[in-house]
Amino acid sequence: MTQNSPTQRVLVTGASGYVGGRLIPRLLQDGHHVRAAFLESEDPERFPWSSDVEIVRMNVLKADQVRAGVDGVDAAFYLIHGMGGDDFVEKDRASAQIMADAARTHEVQRLIYLSGIVPEVDEDELSDHITSRREVEQILTGSGIRTIALRAAILLGCASTSYEIIRQVSERLPIQTIPTWMNSRVQPIAVVDAIEVLANALAVQSDSRSYDIGGPETLKYAELLDRFARVAGITRPQVTVPLLPTALVGKLTGLIADVPAPTVEALVESLHHDMVCHEDDFRRDLLPAGYELVGLDEALRRSQSTDVDDGDPMGPLTTDPEWAG
């Protein structure tokens, strides 16, 4: 069960990203002093909460900027995910080490990292995407600072990359071609539930550890596509096709969807294995008593909203990228 978190000075890396931009209003609502990290090229004033936070410029590959960003904060949210380019694994490793070193130097009390579900398979079967997420967890935890890693599979909400792939492929293909290897199970979680968990991770008193976080329903990925179509009111017959190479599926999906192609290819590679929670301790430790997770159909319905900036983090925001719905 969660405890009320005392007011803290909190750094949010990736403040302009999908999760960061939706998490910050919640942290402000809880009374925290928020330091929001932006790249030099980004415009913080696009965000309605920009005047309520402390803005810092931070490239996570520049140690001096990271040290300045963490100086004086109690906790830091590490919401950095590199999935573009051939060297994203190396960049993820380097940036995590820079953050770990800087946080240790400035005696940050807590690191919170949004990671990915790690399937229970041999290490050499893991995708580069998942392998890198786990390595970042290990580096942050190795700092000696209390590190809470939250492992999620698919975040449901307008502008979430995983959700947008589902939406765009479903809307643009009259017939869904499903590879036989994409028979794996997934456990999506609504972004509002993920934000609740992230915010409460500031107060949890456990030692460094990871939590698997997922919604109330587990289903095959093909069934998730079918559920989206049903909620959206469209008909999309599915055809199962054997022997489709993963790389080909990733590239074709990248051509169909507006989501950046490297991101699509990295996520598709992860669908070879079940992406489901192996434990549900987060419900006990990171959610208030009586909290009800958003059901799958409701999450899909709210994600399809066209009401911009209506106050629901599940819906579209004017600050979302152009490729989002």
C-alpha positions as CSV (number, residue, x, y, z in Angstrom):
1,M,0.0,0.0,0.0
2,T,1.3,3.4,-0.9
3,Q,2.1,6.1,1.6
4,N,1.6,9.9,1.2
5,S,4.8,11.2,-0.4
6,P,6.3,14.3,1.3
7,T,7.0,17.2,-0.9
8,Q,10.3,16.5,-2.8
9,R,12.5,18.2,-5.4
10,V,12.2,16.0,-8.4
11,L,14.0,15.9,-11.7
12,V,12.1,14.6,-14.7
13,T,14.3,13.7,-17.6
14,G,12.6,13.4,-21.0
15,A,10.1,16.1,-19.9
16,S,9.0,16.6,-23.5
17,G,8.3,12.9,-24.1
18,Y,5.0,11.0,-24.0
19,V,5.2,9.9,-20.4
20,G,7.2,12.9,-19.0
21,G,4.7,15.4,-20.4
22,R,1.8,13.6,-18.8
23,L,3.6,12.8,-15.5
24,I,4.7,16.3,-14.6
25,P,1.1,17.7,-14.1
26,R,0.5,14.9,-11.6
27,L,3.7,15.6,-9.7
28,L,2.8,19.3,-9.5
29,Q,-0.7,18.3,-8.3
30,D,1.0,16.3,-5.5
31,G,2.9,19.4,-4.4
32,H,6.4,18.4,-5.6
33,H,8.9,21.0,-6.9
34,V,9.6,19.8,-10.5
35,R,12.8,20.4,-12.4
36,A,12.0,19.5,-16.1
37,A,14.9,18.6,-18.4
38,F,14.7,19.6,-22.1
39,L,17.2,19.5,-24.9
40,E,18.5,22.8,-26.2
41,S,16.5,22.4,-29.3
42,E,13.2,21.9,-27.5
43,D,10.7,24.7,-26.6
44,P,9.4,24.2,-23.1
45,E,6.8,27.0,-23.5
46,R,4.7,24.6,-25.6
47,F,3.7,22.9,-22.5
48,P,1.0,24.5,-20.3
49,W,2.8,23.7,-17.1
50,S,6.1,25.2,-18.2
51,S,5.7,28.3,-15.9
52,D,5.1,26.0,-12.9
53,V,8.4,24.1,-13.2
54,E,12.1,24.8,-13.1
55,I,13.5,24.3,-16.7
56,V,17.0,22.9,-17.2
57,R,18.7,22.0,-20.4
58,M,20.1,18.5,-20.4
59,N,21.5,16.1,-23.0
60,V,21.9,12.9,-21.1
61,L,25.1,12.1,-22.9
62,K,26.8,15.3,-21.6
63,A,28.0,14.6,-18.0
64,D,28.3,18.3,-17.0
65,Q,24.7,19.0,-17.9
66,V,23.5,15.9,-16.1
67,R,25.5,16.8,-13.0
68,A,23.9,20.3,-13.0
69,G,20.5,18.8,-13.5
70,V,20.6,16.4,-10.6
71,D,22.3,18.9,-8.2
72,G,19.9,19.5,-5.3
73,V,17.1,17.1,-6.2
74,D,15.8,14.4,-3.9
75,A,14.7,12.0,-6.7
76,A,15.1,11.7,-10.5
77,F,12.8,10.1,-13.0
78,Y,14.8,8.5,-15.8
79,L,12.5,8.4,-18.8
80,I,15.1,8.0,-21.5
81,H,14.6,5.4,-24.2
82,G,16.9,5.3,-27.2
83,M,15.4,3.1,-29.9
84,G,16.7,4.8,-33.0
85,G,19.9,4.0,-34.9
86,D,22.4,1.1,-34.8
87,D,24.1,2.5,-31.7
88,F,21.2,3.0,-29.4
89,V,22.4,0.2,-27.0
90,E,25.7,2.0,-26.6
91,K,24.1,5.3,-26.1
92,D,21.6,3.9,-23.5
93,R,24.5,2.4,-21.6
94,A,26.6,5.6,-21.7
95,S,23.7,7.9,-20.6
96,A,22.7,5.5,-17.8
97,Q,26.2,5.5,-16.5
98,I,26.4,9.3,-16.6
99,M,23.2,9.5,-14.7
100,A,24.3,7.0,-12.1
101,D,27.6,8.8,-11.5
102,A,26.0,12.2,-11.3
103,A,23.2,11.0,-8.9
104,R,25.8,9.4,-6.7
105,T,28.0,12.5,-6.7
106,H,25.1,14.7,-5.6
107,E,23.6,12.2,-3.2
108,V,20.3,11.8,-4.9
109,Q,18.1,9.6,-2.7
110,R,16.0,7.8,-5.4
111,L,16.1,6.9,-9.1
112,I,12.9,5.9,-10.8
113,Y,13.2,4.2,-14.2
114,L,10.4,3.3,-16.7
115,S,11.6,0.0,-18.2
116,G,10.2,-2.8,-20.2
117,I,8.8,-6.3,-19.3
118,V,11.6,-8.9,-19.5
119,P,10.4,-12.2,-20.8
120,E,11.4,-15.4,-19.1
121,V,13.6,-16.7,-21.8
122,D,17.3,-17.3,-22.3
123,E,19.3,-14.1,-22.4
124,D,20.4,-14.6,-26.0
125,E,16.8,-14.7,-27.1
126,L,16.0,-11.2,-25.8
127,S,15.7,-8.4,-28.3
128,D,18.2,-5.6,-28.3
129,H,15.4,-3.3,-27.0
130,I,14.7,-5.4,-23.9
131,T,18.4,-6.3,-23.3
132,S,19.2,-2.6,-23.2
133,R,16.4,-1.8,-20.9
134,R,17.6,-4.4,-18.4
135,E,21.2,-3.2,-18.7
136,V,20.1,0.4,-17.9
137,E,18.3,-1.0,-14.8
138,Q,21.5,-2.7,-13.7
139,I,23.6,0.4,-14.2
140,L,21.2,2.7,-12.2
141,T,20.9,0.1,-9.4
142,G,24.7,-0.3,-9.4
143,S,24.9,3.4,-8.3
144,G,24.0,2.3,-4.8
145,I,21.1,4.7,-4.9
146,R,17.6,3.3,-4.2
147,T,16.4,2.5,-7.7
148,I,12.8,1.6,-8.6
149,A,12.4,0.1,-12.1
150,L,8.9,-0.1,-13.4
151,R,8.6,-2.7,-16.2
152,A,5.7,-2.1,-18.6
153,A,4.8,-3.8,-21.9
154,I,2.4,-1.7,-23.9
155,L,1.2,1.7,-22.7
156,L,-2.3,2.5,-23.9
157,G,-3.1,6.1,-24.6
158,C,-3.2,8.5,-27.6
159,A,0.4,9.3,-28.8
160,S,2.0,6.3,-27.0
161,T,4.2,4.7,-29.6
162,S,2.9,1.2,-28.9
163,Y,-0.7,2.3,-29.1
164,E,-0.2,4.4,-32.2
165,I,1.3,1.3,-34.0
166,I,-1.9,-0.6,-33.1
167,R,-4.1,2.3,-34.2
168,Q,-2.4,3.2,-37.4
169,V,-2.0,-0.4,-38.6
170,S,-5.6,-1.2,-37.8
171,E,-7.0,1.8,-39.5
172,R,-4.9,1.7,-42.6
173,L,-4.9,-2.1,-43.4
174,P,-8.3,-3.5,-44.4
175,I,-7.0,-7.0,-43.7
176,Q,-4.5,-7.7,-40.9
177,T,-1.7,-10.0,-41.7
178,I,-0.6,-11.8,-38.5
179,P,2.8,-13.7,-38.5
180,T,2.5,-17.1,-36.8
181,W,5.3,-16.1,-34.4
182,M,3.2,-13.1,-33.2
183,N,1.0,-15.4,-31.1
184,S,2.6,-14.1,-27.9
185,R,0.6,-12.6,-25.0
186,V,0.7,-9.0,-23.9
187,Q,-0.6,-7.2,-20.8
188,P,-1.2,-3.5,-21.7
189,I,-1.6,-0.8,-19.1
190,A,-3.4,2.5,-19.4
191,V,-1.1,5.4,-19.2
192,V,-3.1,6.9,-16.4
193,D,-2.4,3.8,-14.3
194,A,1.3,4.0,-15.2
195,I,1.4,7.6,-14.1
196,E,-0.2,6.7,-10.8
197,V,2.4,4.0,-10.3
198,L,5.3,6.4,-11.2
199,A,4.1,9.1,-8.9
200,N,3.7,6.6,-6.0
201,A,7.2,5.2,-6.6
202,L,8.5,8.4,-4.9
203,A,7.3,7.1,-1.6
204,V,7.6,3.3,-1.7
205,Q,10.0,2.1,1.0
206,S,11.3,-1.0,-0.6
207,D,14.9,-1.5,-1.4
208,S,16.1,-1.2,-5.0
209,R,14.0,-3.5,-7.1
210,S,11.9,-3.9,-10.3
211,Y,8.1,-4.1,-10.5
212,D,6.2,-5.5,-13.4
213,I,3.3,-3.3,-14.1
214,G,0.3,-4.3,-16.3
215,G,-3.4,-3.8,-16.7
216,P,-6.2,-6.2,-15.6
217,E,-6.3,-8.2,-18.8
218,T,-3.8,-10.5,-20.6
219,L,-4.4,-11.5,-24.3
220,K,-2.6,-12.4,-27.5
221,Y,-1.3,-9.5,-29.6
222,A,-3.6,-10.5,-32.5
223,E,-6.6,-10.4,-30.0
224,L,-5.4,-6.9,-28.9
225,L,-5.6,-5.7,-32.6
226,D,-9.1,-7.3,-32.8
227,R,-10.2,-5.5,-29.6
228,F,-9.0,-2.2,-31.0
229,A,-11.0,-2.7,-34.2
230,R,-14.1,-3.7,-32.2
231,V,-14.0,-0.6,-30.0
232,A,-13.2,1.6,-33.0
233,G,-16.2,0.2,-34.8
234,I,-14.3,-1.1,-37.8
235,T,-14.0,-4.6,-39.3
236,R,-10.6,-6.0,-39.8
237,P,-10.4,-9.7,-40.8
238,Q,-7.1,-11.4,-39.7
239,V,-5.0,-13.7,-41.9
240,T,-2.3,-15.8,-40.3
241,V,0.8,-16.1,-42.4
242,P,3.8,-18.4,-41.6
243,L,7.5,-17.8,-42.1
244,L,7.4,-14.0,-42.2
245,P,10.8,-12.8,-41.0
246,T,10.8,-10.4,-38.1
247,A,12.9,-7.8,-39.9
248,L,10.5,-7.7,-42.8
249,V,7.5,-7.3,-40.6
250,G,9.2,-4.5,-38.7
251,K,10.1,-2.7,-41.9
252,L,6.7,-3.1,-43.5
253,T,5.0,-1.9,-40.3
254,G,7.3,1.1,-40.2
255,L,6.2,2.0,-43.8
256,I,2.5,1.7,-42.8
257,A,2.6,3.6,-39.6
258,D,3.8,7.2,-39.0
259,V,5.7,6.2,-35.9
260,P,9.4,6.6,-36.5
261,A,10.6,3.4,-38.3
262,P,13.5,2.5,-36.0
263,T,11.1,2.6,-33.0
264,V,8.6,0.3,-34.8
265,E,11.3,-2.2,-35.7
266,A,12.6,-2.3,-32.2
267,L,9.2,-2.9,-30.7
268,V,8.1,-5.5,-33.3
269,E,11.2,-7.5,-32.4
270,S,10.0,-7.8,-28.8
271,L,6.7,-9.5,-29.8
272,H,8.3,-12.9,-30.2
273,H,7.8,-13.6,-26.5
274,D,5.1,-13.1,-23.9
275,M,5.2,-9.6,-22.5
276,V,3.2,-10.2,-19.3
277,C,3.7,-9.5,-15.6
278,H,5.5,-12.2,-13.6
279,E,4.4,-10.7,-10.3
280,D,1.8,-8.1,-9.3
281,D,3.5,-6.5,-6.3
282,F,2.9,-3.1,-7.7
283,R,-0.8,-3.3,-6.9
284,R,0.1,-3.7,-3.2
285,D,3.1,-1.4,-3.0
286,L,2.4,1.3,-5.6
287,L,-1.3,1.8,-5.7
288,P,-3.7,3.3,-3.1
289,A,-6.1,0.9,-1.3
290,G,-9.1,0.2,-3.5
291,Y,-7.6,1.6,-6.7
292,E,-9.1,0.0,-9.8
293,L,-7.0,-0.3,-12.9
294,V,-8.6,0.9,-16.1
295,G,-10.1,-1.9,-18.1
296,L,-8.9,-2.7,-21.6
297,D,-12.0,-1.6,-23.6
298,E,-12.2,1.6,-21.6
299,A,-8.5,2.3,-22.1
300,L,-8.9,1.8,-25.9
301,R,-12.0,4.0,-26.0
302,R,-10.4,6.9,-24.1
303,S,-7.3,6.6,-26.3
304,Q,-9.4,7.2,-29.4
305,S,-10.7,10.5,-28.1
306,T,-10.4,13.5,-30.4
307,D,-11.0,16.0,-27.7
308,V,-7.6,17.8,-27.5
309,D,-6.4,18.9,-24.0
310,D,-9.6,17.9,-22.3
311,G,-7.7,17.0,-19.1
312,D,-7.6,13.2,-19.7
313,P,-3.9,12.0,-20.1
314,M,-5.3,9.1,-22.2
315,G,-6.4,11.5,-24.9
316,P,-4.5,13.8,-27.4
317,L,-2.5,16.8,-26.3
318,T,-1.4,19.7,-28.5
319,T,2.2,18.9,-27.5
320,D,2.0,15.4,-28.9
321,P,4.2,14.6,-32.0
322,E,2.8,15.2,-35.4
323,W,2.7,11.4,-36.2
324,A,0.3,10.8,-33.3
325,G,-3.5,10.5,-33.6
